[in-house]
Amino acid sequence: DKQANPDWLVEPPVATEVGDERSPLSSVDGSGQAVLDPEVKAKQAEAEANGDTPGLDDRP
């Protein structure tokens, strides 16, 4: 009987609907230009000058 009707089982709360008032994720959908830290910009420029392409996997 304990397995058929466990008293420790708790029902989750009712789901709530999310309205359209949320702002879109511009960094994900590509609509906004990300602002990079100056240090990150410098490292990116250095990598591009050295011919490195960040984000690409060069494993065989």
CHARMM internal coordinates of N, CA and C (Angstrom, degrees):
IC EDIT
DIST 1 N 1 CA 1.4563
DIST 1 CA 1 C 1.5308
ANGL 1 N 1 CA 1 C 110.62
DIST 1 C 2 N 1.3360
ANGL 1 CA 1 C 2 N 117.24
DIHE 1 N 1 CA 1 C 2 N -32.95
DIST 2 N 2 CA 1.4554
ANGL 1 C 2 N 2 CA 120.40
DIHE 1 CA 1 C 2 N 2 CA -178.59
DIST 2 CA 2 C 1.5295
ANGL 2 N 2 CA 2 C 111.19
DIHE 1 C 2 N 2 CA 2 C -66.57
DIST 2 C 3 N 1.3334
ANGL 2 CA 2 C 3 N 117.11
DIHE 2 N 2 CA 2 C 3 N -33.95
DIST 3 N 3 CA 1.4573
ANGL 2 C 3 N 3 CA 119.99
DIHE 2 CA 2 C 3 N 3 CA 178.48
DIST 3 CA 3 C 1.5225
ANGL 3 N 3 CA 3 C 111.57
DIHE 2 C 3 N 3 CA 3 C -77.21
DIST 3 C 4 N 1.3022
ANGL 3 CA 3 C 4 N 117.77
DIHE 3 N 3 CA 3 C 4 N -31.15
DIST 4 N 4 CA 1.4602
ANGL 3 C 4 N 4 CA 121.01
DIHE 3 CA 3 C 4 N 4 CA -178.26
DIST 4 CA 4 C 1.5228
ANGL 4 N 4 CA 4 C 111.74
DIHE 3 C 4 N 4 CA 4 C -73.73
DIST 4 C 5 N 1.3252
ANGL 4 CA 4 C 5 N 117.55
DIHE 4 N 4 CA 4 C 5 N -32.47
DIST 5 N 5 CA 1.4589
ANGL 4 C 5 N 5 CA 121.04
DIHE 4 CA 4 C 5 N 5 CA -177.72
DIST 5 CA 5 C 1.5326
ANGL 5 N 5 CA 5 C 108.92
DIHE 4 C 5 N 5 CA 5 C -139.09
DIST 5 C 6 N 1.3242
ANGL 5 CA 5 C 6 N 116.92
DIHE 5 N 5 CA 5 C 6 N 73.76
DIST 6 N 6 CA 1.4679
ANGL 5 C 6 N 6 CA 118.69
DIHE 5 CA 5 C 6 N 6 CA -176.79
DIST 6 CA 6 C 1.5249
ANGL 6 N 6 CA 6 C 111.45
DIHE 5 C 6 N 6 CA 6 C -70.90
DIST 6 C 7 N 1.3241
ANGL 6 CA 6 C 7 N 116.14
DIHE 6 N 6 CA 6 C 7 N 132.08
DIST 7 N 7 CA 1.4595
ANGL 6 C 7 N 7 CA 119.42
DIHE 6 CA 6 C 7 N 7 CA 179.97
DIST 7 CA 7 C 1.5264
ANGL 7 N 7 CA 7 C 111.72
DIHE 6 C 7 N 7 CA 7 C -80.33
DIST 7 C 8 N 1.3388
ANGL 7 CA 7 C 8 N 117.73
DIHE 7 N 7 CA 7 C 8 N -10.13
DIST 8 N 8 CA 1.4585
ANGL 7 C 8 N 8 CA 120.61
DIHE 7 CA 7 C 8 N 8 CA 178.55
DIST 8 CA 8 C 1.5259
ANGL 8 N 8 CA 8 C 112.15
DIHE 7 C 8 N 8 CA 8 C -84.51
DIST 8 C 9 N 1.3301
ANGL 8 CA 8 C 9 N 117.27
DIHE 8 N 8 CA 8 C 9 N -9.75
DIST 9 N 9 CA 1.4564
ANGL 8 C 9 N 9 CA 120.62
DIHE 8 CA 8 C 9 N 9 CA -179.24
DIST 9 CA 9 C 1.5277
ANGL 9 N 9 CA 9 C 109.60
DIHE 8 C 9 N 9 CA 9 C -73.79
DIST 9 C 10 N 1.3053
ANGL 9 CA 9 C 10 N 115.67
DIHE 9 N 9 CA 9 C 10 N 123.08
DIST 10 N 10 CA 1.4609
ANGL 9 C 10 N 10 CA 121.09
DIHE 9 CA 9 C 10 N 10 CA -179.11
DIST 10 CA 10 C 1.5180
ANGL 10 N 10 CA 10 C 108.27
DIHE 9 C 10 N 10 CA 10 C -114.99
DIST 10 C 11 N 1.3146
ANGL 10 CA 10 C 11 N 115.79
DIHE 10 N 10 CA 10 C 11 N 129.63
DIST 11 N 11 CA 1.4612
ANGL 10 C 11 N 11 CA 120.08
DIHE 10 CA 10 C 11 N 11 CA 178.42
DIST 11 CA 11 C 1.5264
ANGL 11 N 11 CA 11 C 109.53
DIHE 10 C 11 N 11 CA 11 C -73.91
DIST 11 C 12 N 1.3290
ANGL 11 CA 11 C 12 N 117.35
DIHE 11 N 11 CA 11 C 12 N 138.89
DIST 12 N 12 CA 1.4671
ANGL 11 C 12 N 12 CA 119.86
DIHE 11 CA 11 C 12 N 12 CA 178.29
DIST 12 CA 12 C 1.5247
ANGL 12 N 12 CA 12 C 110.59
DIHE 11 C 12 N 12 CA 12 C -70.30
DIST 12 C 13 N 1.3255
ANGL 12 CA 12 C 13 N 117.37
DIHE 12 N 12 CA 12 C 13 N 157.38
DIST 13 N 13 CA 1.4605
ANGL 12 C 13 N 13 CA 119.42
DIHE 12 CA 12 C 13 N 13 CA 178.36
DIST 13 CA 13 C 1.5278
ANGL 13 N 13 CA 13 C 110.51
DIHE 12 C 13 N 13 CA 13 C -67.20
DIST 13 C 14 N 1.3073
ANGL 13 CA 13 C 14 N 115.60
DIHE 13 N 13 CA 13 C 14 N 159.39
DIST 14 N 14 CA 1.4589
ANGL 13 C 14 N 14 CA 121.51
DIHE 13 CA 13 C 14 N 14 CA -179.86
DIST 14 CA 14 C 1.5263
ANGL 14 N 14 CA 14 C 109.07
DIHE 13 C 14 N 14 CA 14 C -66.07
DIST 14 C 15 N 1.3176
ANGL 14 CA 14 C 15 N 116.52
DIHE 14 N 14 CA 14 C 15 N 137.48
DIST 15 N 15 CA 1.4622
ANGL 14 C 15 N 15 CA 121.18
DIHE 14 CA 14 C 15 N 15 CA 179.64
DIST 15 CA 15 C 1.5178
ANGL 15 N 15 CA 15 C 110.39
DIHE 14 C 15 N 15 CA 15 C -67.58
DIST 15 C 16 N 1.3142
ANGL 15 CA 15 C 16 N 115.21
DIHE 15 N 15 CA 15 C 16 N 145.59
DIST 16 N 16 CA 1.4630
ANGL 15 C 16 N 16 CA 119.98
DIHE 15 CA 15 C 16 N 16 CA 178.15
DIST 16 CA 16 C 1.5181
ANGL 16 N 16 CA 16 C 109.24
DIHE 15 C 16 N 16 CA 16 C -110.14
DIST 16 C 17 N 1.2983
ANGL 16 CA 16 C 17 N 115.60
DIHE 16 N 16 CA 16 C 17 N 146.26
DIST 17 N 17 CA 1.4587
ANGL 16 C 17 N 17 CA 120.80
DIHE 16 CA 16 C 17 N 17 CA 178.30
DIST 17 CA 17 C 1.5228
ANGL 17 N 17 CA 17 C 109.43
DIHE 16 C 17 N 17 CA 17 C -80.71
DIST 17 C 18 N 1.3253
ANGL 17 CA 17 C 18 N 115.43
DIHE 17 N 17 CA 17 C 18 N 140.20
DIST 18 N 18 CA 1.4534
ANGL 17 C 18 N 18 CA 120.82
DIHE 17 CA 17 C 18 N 18 CA 177.26
DIST 18 CA 18 C 1.5119
ANGL 18 N 18 CA 18 C 107.57
DIHE 17 C 18 N 18 CA 18 C -98.67
DIST 18 C 19 N 1.3164
ANGL 18 CA 18 C 19 N 116.11
DIHE 18 N 18 CA 18 C 19 N 125.46
DIST 19 N 19 CA 1.4583
ANGL 18 C 19 N 19 CA 120.64
DIHE 18 CA 18 C 19 N 19 CA -178.25
DIST 19 CA 19 C 1.5218
ANGL 19 N 19 CA 19 C 112.01
DIHE 18 C 19 N 19 CA 19 C -77.01
DIST 19 C 20 N 1.3071
ANGL 19 CA 19 C 20 N 115.66
DIHE 19 N 19 CA 19 C 20 N 179.46
DIST 20 N 20 CA 1.4581
ANGL 19 C 20 N 20 CA 121.48
DIHE 19 CA 19 C 20 N 20 CA -179.77
DIST 20 CA 20 C 1.5218
ANGL 20 N 20 CA 20 C 112.40
DIHE 19 C 20 N 20 CA 20 C -85.22
DIST 20 C 21 N 1.3341
ANGL 20 CA 20 C 21 N 117.64
DIHE 20 N 20 CA 20 C 21 N 6.72
DIST 21 N 21 CA 1.4572
ANGL 20 C 21 N 21 CA 118.97
DIHE 20 CA 20 C 21 N 21 CA -177.83
DIST 21 CA 21 C 1.5280
ANGL 21 N 21 CA 21 C 112.77
DIHE 20 C 21 N 21 CA 21 C -75.63
DIST 21 C 22 N 1.3274
ANGL 21 CA 21 C 22 N 116.41
DIHE 21 N 21 CA 21 C 22 N -7.61
DIST 22 N 22 CA 1.4630
ANGL 21 C 22 N 22 CA 118.52
DIHE 21 CA 21 C 22 N 22 CA 178.20
DIST 22 CA 22 C 1.5187
ANGL 22 N 22 CA 22 C 110.06
DIHE 21 C 22 N 22 CA 22 C -70.54
DIST 22 C 23 N 1.3175
ANGL 22 CA 22 C 23 N 115.89
DIHE 22 N 22 CA 22 C 23 N 144.03
DIST 23 N 23 CA 1.4579
ANGL 22 C 23 N 23 CA 119.23
DIHE 22 CA 22 C 23 N 23 CA 177.51
DIST 23 CA 23 C 1.5249
ANGL 23 N 23 CA 23 C 108.69
DIHE 22 C 23 N 23 CA 23 C -81.15
DIST 23 C 24 N 1.3167
ANGL 23 CA 23 C 24 N 117.52
DIHE 23 N 23 CA 23 C 24 N 145.38
DIST 24 N 24 CA 1.4658
ANGL 23 C 24 N 24 CA 119.95
DIHE 23 CA 23 C 24 N 24 CA 179.40
DIST 24 CA 24 C 1.5252
ANGL 24 N 24 CA 24 C 110.82
DIHE 23 C 24 N 24 CA 24 C -70.06
DIST 24 C 25 N 1.3005
ANGL 24 CA 24 C 25 N 116.07
DIHE 24 N 24 CA 24 C 25 N 158.31
DIST 25 N 25 CA 1.4556
ANGL 24 C 25 N 25 CA 121.33
DIHE 24 CA 24 C 25 N 25 CA 178.01
DIST 25 CA 25 C 1.5211
ANGL 25 N 25 CA 25 C 108.51
DIHE 24 C 25 N 25 CA 25 C -85.91
DIST 25 C 26 N 1.3193
ANGL 25 CA 25 C 26 N 116.67
DIHE 25 N 25 CA 25 C 26 N 92.41
DIST 26 N 26 CA 1.4585
ANGL 25 C 26 N 26 CA 120.23
DIHE 25 CA 25 C 26 N 26 CA -175.03
DIST 26 CA 26 C 1.5242
ANGL 26 N 26 CA 26 C 111.50
DIHE 25 C 26 N 26 CA 26 C -65.94
DIST 26 C 27 N 1.3361
ANGL 26 CA 26 C 27 N 118.14
DIHE 26 N 26 CA 26 C 27 N -29.15
DIST 27 N 27 CA 1.4528
ANGL 26 C 27 N 27 CA 119.21
DIHE 26 CA 26 C 27 N 27 CA 179.20
DIST 27 CA 27 C 1.5227
ANGL 27 N 27 CA 27 C 111.24
DIHE 26 C 27 N 27 CA 27 C -71.04
DIST 27 C 28 N 1.3274
ANGL 27 CA 27 C 28 N 116.92
DIHE 27 N 27 CA 27 C 28 N -19.93
DIST 28 N 28 CA 1.4594
ANGL 27 C 28 N 28 CA 120.85
DIHE 27 CA 27 C 28 N 28 CA 179.55
DIST 28 CA 28 C 1.5219
ANGL 28 N 28 CA 28 C 111.01
DIHE 27 C 28 N 28 CA 28 C -93.85
DIST 28 C 29 N 1.3288
ANGL 28 CA 28 C 29 N 116.83
DIHE 28 N 28 CA 28 C 29 N -42.96
DIST 29 N 29 CA 1.4610
ANGL 28 C 29 N 29 CA 118.89
DIHE 28 CA 28 C 29 N 29 CA -176.29
DIST 29 CA 29 C 1.5244
ANGL 29 N 29 CA 29 C 113.11
DIHE 28 C 29 N 29 CA 29 C -84.43
DIST 29 C 30 N 1.3325
ANGL 29 CA 29 C 30 N 118.53
DIHE 29 N 29 CA 29 C 30 N -5.10
DIST 30 N 30 CA 1.4561
ANGL 29 C 30 N 30 CA 121.64
DIHE 29 CA 29 C 30 N 30 CA 174.91
DIST 30 CA 30 C 1.5133
ANGL 30 N 30 CA 30 C 114.83
DIHE 29 C 30 N 30 CA 30 C 80.87
DIST 30 C 31 N 1.3199
ANGL 30 CA 30 C 31 N 118.64
DIHE 30 N 30 CA 30 C 31 N 7.20
DIST 31 N 31 CA 1.4570
ANGL 30 C 31 N 31 CA 120.35
DIHE 30 CA 30 C 31 N 31 CA -177.19
DIST 31 CA 31 C 1.5232
ANGL 31 N 31 CA 31 C 112.47
DIHE 30 C 31 N 31 CA 31 C -80.86
DIST 31 C 32 N 1.3039
ANGL 31 CA 31 C 32 N 118.19
DIHE 31 N 31 CA 31 C 32 N -20.16
DIST 32 N 32 CA 1.4620
ANGL 31 C 32 N 32 CA 120.94
DIHE 31 CA 31 C 32 N 32 CA -178.06
DIST 32 CA 32 C 1.5148
ANGL 32 N 32 CA 32 C 111.27
DIHE 31 C 32 N 32 CA 32 C -115.81
DIST 32 C 33 N 1.3135
ANGL 32 CA 32 C 33 N 115.62
DIHE 32 N 32 CA 32 C 33 N 151.09
DIST 33 N 33 CA 1.4609
ANGL 32 C 33 N 33 CA 120.63
DIHE 32 CA 32 C 33 N 33 CA 177.98
DIST 33 CA 33 C 1.5223
ANGL 33 N 33 CA 33 C 108.15
DIHE 32 C 33 N 33 CA 33 C -91.85
DIST 33 C 34 N 1.3066
ANGL 33 CA 33 C 34 N 116.62
DIHE 33 N 33 CA 33 C 34 N 124.60
DIST 34 N 34 CA 1.4525
ANGL 33 C 34 N 34 CA 120.84
DIHE 33 CA 33 C 34 N 34 CA -179.24
DIST 34 CA 34 C 1.5261
ANGL 34 N 34 CA 34 C 109.95
DIHE 33 C 34 N 34 CA 34 C -73.14
DIST 34 C 35 N 1.3162
ANGL 34 CA 34 C 35 N 116.40
DIHE 34 N 34 CA 34 C 35 N 140.72
DIST 35 N 35 CA 1.4550
ANGL 34 C 35 N 35 CA 121.68
DIHE 34 CA 34 C 35 N 35 CA 177.42
DIST 35 CA 35 C 1.5170
ANGL 35 N 35 CA 35 C 106.75
DIHE 34 C 35 N 35 CA 35 C -95.52
DIST 35 C 36 N 1.3429
ANGL 35 CA 35 C 36 N 115.75
DIHE 35 N 35 CA 35 C 36 N 118.86
DIST 36 N 36 CA 1.4505
ANGL 35 C 36 N 36 CA 120.04
DIHE 35 CA 35 C 36 N 36 CA -177.62
DIST 36 CA 36 C 1.5200
ANGL 36 N 36 CA 36 C 110.83
DIHE 35 C 36 N 36 CA 36 C -94.61
DIST 36 C 37 N 1.2960
ANGL 36 CA 36 C 37 N 114.97
DIHE 36 N 36 CA 36 C 37 N 148.89
DIST 37 N 37 CA 1.4466
ANGL 36 C 37 N 37 CA 122.41
DIHE 36 CA 36 C 37 N 37 CA 174.01
DIST 37 CA 37 C 1.5304
ANGL 37 N 37 CA 37 C 108.34
DIHE 36 C 37 N 37 CA 37 C -64.35
DIST 37 C 38 N 1.3349
ANGL 37 CA 37 C 38 N 119.98
DIHE 37 N 37 CA 37 C 38 N 142.88
DIST 38 N 38 CA 1.4742
ANGL 37 C 38 N 38 CA 120.94
DIHE 37 CA 37 C 38 N 38 CA 179.96
DIST 38 CA 38 C 1.5265
ANGL 38 N 38 CA 38 C 112.92
DIHE 37 C 38 N 38 CA 38 C -54.82
DIST 38 C 39 N 1.3223
ANGL 38 CA 38 C 39 N 117.24
DIHE 38 N 38 CA 38 C 39 N -35.74
DIST 39 N 39 CA 1.4636
ANGL 38 C 39 N 39 CA 120.17
DIHE 38 CA 38 C 39 N 39 CA 178.94
DIST 39 CA 39 C 1.5255
ANGL 39 N 39 CA 39 C 110.56
DIHE 38 C 39 N 39 CA 39 C -66.34
DIST 39 C 40 N 1.3240
ANGL 39 CA 39 C 40 N 116.58
DIHE 39 N 39 CA 39 C 40 N -39.11
DIST 40 N 40 CA 1.4628
ANGL 39 C 40 N 40 CA 121.02
DIHE 39 CA 39 C 40 N 40 CA 178.66
DIST 40 CA 40 C 1.5248
ANGL 40 N 40 CA 40 C 109.73
DIHE 39 C 40 N 40 CA 40 C -67.19
DIST 40 C 41 N 1.3307
ANGL 40 CA 40 C 41 N 116.99
DIHE 40 N 40 CA 40 C 41 N -41.41
DIST 41 N 41 CA 1.4666
ANGL 40 C 41 N 41 CA 120.76
DIHE 40 CA 40 C 41 N 41 CA 177.56
DIST 41 CA 41 C 1.5202
ANGL 41 N 41 CA 41 C 110.82
DIHE 40 C 41 N 41 CA 41 C -59.67
DIST 41 C 42 N 1.3332
ANGL 41 CA 41 C 42 N 116.93
DIHE 41 N 41 CA 41 C 42 N -42.80
DIST 42 N 42 CA 1.4601
ANGL 41 C 42 N 42 CA 120.95
DIHE 41 CA 41 C 42 N 42 CA -179.64
DIST 42 CA 42 C 1.5228
ANGL 42 N 42 CA 42 C 110.92
DIHE 41 C 42 N 42 CA 42 C -63.95
DIST 42 C 43 N 1.3315
ANGL 42 CA 42 C 43 N 117.00
DIHE 42 N 42 CA 42 C 43 N -43.29
DIST 43 N 43 CA 1.4680
ANGL 42 C 43 N 43 CA 120.17
DIHE 42 CA 42 C 43 N 43 CA 178.82
DIST 43 CA 43 C 1.5197
ANGL 43 N 43 CA 43 C 111.22
DIHE 42 C 43 N 43 CA 43 C -65.15
DIST 43 C 44 N 1.3436
ANGL 43 CA 43 C 44 N 116.31
DIHE 43 N 43 CA 43 C 44 N -38.42
DIST 44 N 44 CA 1.4577
ANGL 43 C 44 N 44 CA 120.02
DIHE 43 CA 43 C 44 N 44 CA 179.25
DIST 44 CA 44 C 1.5250
ANGL 44 N 44 CA 44 C 110.30
DIHE 43 C 44 N 44 CA 44 C -66.35
DIST 44 C 45 N 1.3316
ANGL 44 CA 44 C 45 N 117.50
DIHE 44 N 44 CA 44 C 45 N -42.64
DIST 45 N 45 CA 1.4603
ANGL 44 C 45 N 45 CA 121.30
DIHE 44 CA 44 C 45 N 45 CA 178.83
DIST 45 CA 45 C 1.5231
ANGL 45 N 45 CA 45 C 110.59
DIHE 44 C 45 N 45 CA 45 C -63.82
DIST 45 C 46 N 1.3299
ANGL 45 CA 45 C 46 N 116.71
DIHE 45 N 45 CA 45 C 46 N -39.43
DIST 46 N 46 CA 1.4609
ANGL 45 C 46 N 46 CA 120.66
DIHE 45 CA 45 C 46 N 46 CA 178.66
DIST 46 CA 46 C 1.5288
ANGL 46 N 46 CA 46 C 110.69
DIHE 45 C 46 N 46 CA 46 C -65.31
DIST 46 C 47 N 1.3151
ANGL 46 CA 46 C 47 N 116.94
DIHE 46 N 46 CA 46 C 47 N -41.80
DIST 47 N 47 CA 1.4606
ANGL 46 C 47 N 47 CA 120.76
DIHE 46 CA 46 C 47 N 47 CA 179.51
DIST 47 CA 47 C 1.5236
ANGL 47 N 47 CA 47 C 110.72
DIHE 46 C 47 N 47 CA 47 C -64.81
DIST 47 C 48 N 1.3397
ANGL 47 CA 47 C 48 N 117.18
DIHE 47 N 47 CA 47 C 48 N -40.48
DIST 48 N 48 CA 1.4631
ANGL 47 C 48 N 48 CA 120.43
DIHE 47 CA 47 C 48 N 48 CA 178.82
DIST 48 CA 48 C 1.5208
ANGL 48 N 48 CA 48 C 110.65
DIHE 47 C 48 N 48 CA 48 C -67.29
DIST 48 C 49 N 1.3413
ANGL 48 CA 48 C 49 N 117.57
DIHE 48 N 48 CA 48 C 49 N -36.08
DIST 49 N 49 CA 1.4615
ANGL 48 C 49 N 49 CA 121.30
DIHE 48 CA 48 C 49 N 49 CA 179.10
DIST 49 CA 49 C 1.5274
ANGL 49 N 49 CA 49 C 110.85
DIHE 48 C 49 N 49 CA 49 C -67.69
DIST 49 C 50 N 1.3294
ANGL 49 CA 49 C 50 N 116.56
DIHE 49 N 49 CA 49 C 50 N -31.84
DIST 50 N 50 CA 1.4652
ANGL 49 C 50 N 50 CA 120.95
DIHE 49 CA 49 C 50 N 50 CA 179.53
DIST 50 CA 50 C 1.5216
ANGL 50 N 50 CA 50 C 112.26
DIHE 49 C 50 N 50 CA 50 C -83.83
DIST 50 C 51 N 1.3142
ANGL 50 CA 50 C 51 N 117.36
DIHE 50 N 50 CA 50 C 51 N -2.69
DIST 51 N 51 CA 1.4545
ANGL 50 C 51 N 51 CA 120.82
DIHE 50 CA 50 C 51 N 51 CA -179.80
DIST 51 CA 51 C 1.5111
ANGL 51 N 51 CA 51 C 113.75
DIHE 50 C 51 N 51 CA 51 C 86.73
DIST 51 C 52 N 1.3237
ANGL 51 CA 51 C 52 N 116.74
DIHE 51 N 51 CA 51 C 52 N 4.11
DIST 52 N 52 CA 1.4642
ANGL 51 C 52 N 52 CA 120.30
DIHE 51 CA 51 C 52 N 52 CA 177.40
DIST 52 CA 52 C 1.5186
ANGL 52 N 52 CA 52 C 108.96
DIHE 51 C 52 N 52 CA 52 C -77.79
DIST 52 C 53 N 1.3099
ANGL 52 CA 52 C 53 N 115.79
DIHE 52 N 52 CA 52 C 53 N 140.18
DIST 53 N 53 CA 1.4566
ANGL 52 C 53 N 53 CA 120.27
DIHE 52 CA 52 C 53 N 53 CA 176.14
DIST 53 CA 53 C 1.5178
ANGL 53 N 53 CA 53 C 107.52
DIHE 52 C 53 N 53 CA 53 C -112.78
DIST 53 C 54 N 1.3380
ANGL 53 CA 53 C 54 N 117.94
DIHE 53 N 53 CA 53 C 54 N 106.77
DIST 54 N 54 CA 1.4602
ANGL 53 C 54 N 54 CA 119.08
DIHE 53 CA 53 C 54 N 54 CA -178.64
DIST 54 CA 54 C 1.5188
ANGL 54 N 54 CA 54 C 111.90
DIHE 53 C 54 N 54 CA 54 C -66.65
DIST 54 C 55 N 1.3205
ANGL 54 CA 54 C 55 N 114.64
DIHE 54 N 54 CA 54 C 55 N 142.08
DIST 55 N 55 CA 1.4530
ANGL 54 C 55 N 55 CA 119.12
DIHE 54 CA 54 C 55 N 55 CA 176.64
DIST 55 CA 55 C 1.5160
ANGL 55 N 55 CA 55 C 114.40
DIHE 54 C 55 N 55 CA 55 C 94.87
DIST 55 C 56 N 1.3256
ANGL 55 CA 55 C 56 N 117.30
DIHE 55 N 55 CA 55 C 56 N -11.34
DIST 56 N 56 CA 1.4643
ANGL 55 C 56 N 56 CA 118.90
DIHE 55 CA 55 C 56 N 56 CA 179.53
DIST 56 CA 56 C 1.5193
ANGL 56 N 56 CA 56 C 109.47
DIHE 55 C 56 N 56 CA 56 C -97.40
DIST 56 C 57 N 1.2825
ANGL 56 CA 56 C 57 N 115.84
DIHE 56 N 56 CA 56 C 57 N 141.23
DIST 57 N 57 CA 1.4517
ANGL 56 C 57 N 57 CA 122.38
DIHE 56 CA 56 C 57 N 57 CA 179.93
DIST 57 CA 57 C 1.5194
ANGL 57 N 57 CA 57 C 107.74
DIHE 56 C 57 N 57 CA 57 C -96.01
DIST 57 C 58 N 1.3345
ANGL 57 CA 57 C 58 N 116.90
DIHE 57 N 57 CA 57 C 58 N 117.38
DIST 58 N 58 CA 1.4578
ANGL 57 C 58 N 58 CA 119.71
DIHE 57 CA 57 C 58 N 58 CA -177.02
DIST 58 CA 58 C 1.5235
ANGL 58 N 58 CA 58 C 113.04
DIHE 57 C 58 N 58 CA 58 C -101.66
DIST 58 C 59 N 1.3418
ANGL 58 CA 58 C 59 N 115.95
DIHE 58 N 58 CA 58 C 59 N 19.46
DIST 59 N 59 CA 1.4648
ANGL 58 C 59 N 59 CA 118.46
DIHE 58 CA 58 C 59 N 59 CA 177.25
DIST 59 CA 59 C 1.5202
ANGL 59 N 59 CA 59 C 109.85
DIHE 58 C 59 N 59 CA 59 C -69.88
DIST 59 C 60 N 1.3453
ANGL 59 CA 59 C 60 N 116.68
DIHE 59 N 59 CA 59 C 60 N 148.19
DIST 60 N 60 CA 1.4819
ANGL 59 C 60 N 60 CA 119.23
DIHE 59 CA 59 C 60 N 60 CA 179.69
DIST 60 CA 60 C 1.5032
ANGL 60 N 60 CA 60 C 112.51
DIHE 59 C 60 N 60 CA 60 C -69.19
END
COOR INIT
IC SEED 1 N 1 CA 1 C
IC BUILD
